[in-house]
Amino acid sequence: MEIYILDLFREQKTTELPLSEIVGDSTVNRYPVLGIALQELEEHHGMLQRGDRPDIFELTPLGMKYLGMTS
């Protein structure tokens, strides 16, 4: 699921995404899995951080490097 989230950033060629775009049209059963994956990317892997608003996720420099993006 972490790769799915990172691929969204890569596909949209952006360093920030709102939670609504990450969740998209996911089923209710998928919400908890996405939440865990976001938490893993944020707290354990250091590739995401919260943006200015709590519903925005941003790639960290490490996340941008992993995806081959420049800051």
C-alpha positions in Angstrom: 0.0 0.0 0.0 3.0 2.3 0.7 4.1 1.9 -3.0 0.6 2.7 -4.2 0.7 6.0 -2.3 4.1 6.9 -3.5 3.1 6.0 -7.0 0.3 8.5 -6.8 2.8 11.3 -6.1 5.0 10.1 -9.0 2.1 9.7 -11.5 0.7 13.2 -10.7 4.3 14.7 -10.6 3.6 16.5 -7.4 5.1 16.8 -4.0 1.8 17.2 -2.1 -1.5 15.6 -2.3 -4.7 16.0 -0.3 -6.0 13.0 1.6 -9.1 12.9 -0.6 -6.9 12.2 -3.7 -5.0 9.5 -1.9 -8.2 7.8 -0.7 -10.0 8.4 -4.0 -12.9 6.0 -4.4 -11.6 3.4 -2.0 -13.9 1.1 -0.3 -14.6 1.4 3.4 -12.5 -1.7 4.1 -9.5 -0.1 2.4 -9.5 3.1 4.6 -7.8 1.5 7.6 -5.1 0.0 5.4 -4.4 3.3 3.7 -4.3 5.0 7.2 -1.7 2.5 8.3 0.4 3.0 5.2 0.3 6.8 5.5 1.4 6.5 9.1 4.2 4.1 8.1 5.4 6.5 5.4 5.2 9.4 7.8 6.5 8.1 11.1 8.6 5.1 10.3 10.1 5.7 6.8 10.2 9.6 6.9 9.0 9.9 3.3 5.8 11.9 4.0 4.9 14.7 6.4 1.7 16.7 7.0 1.3 19.9 5.1 0.0 23.2 6.2 -3.4 21.7 6.5 -4.0 18.4 8.3 -5.6 16.9 5.2 -2.5 17.5 3.0 0.5 15.1 2.8 3.8 16.2 1.4 6.9 14.3 0.3 9.9 14.9 2.5 13.3 15.3 0.9 13.9 11.6 1.5 10.6 10.8 -0.3 11.5 13.0 -3.2 14.9 11.4 -3.5 13.3 7.9 -3.4 11.0 8.9 -6.3 13.7 10.6 -8.2 12.2 14.0 -7.9 14.2 17.2 -7.3 13.2 19.6 -4.5 
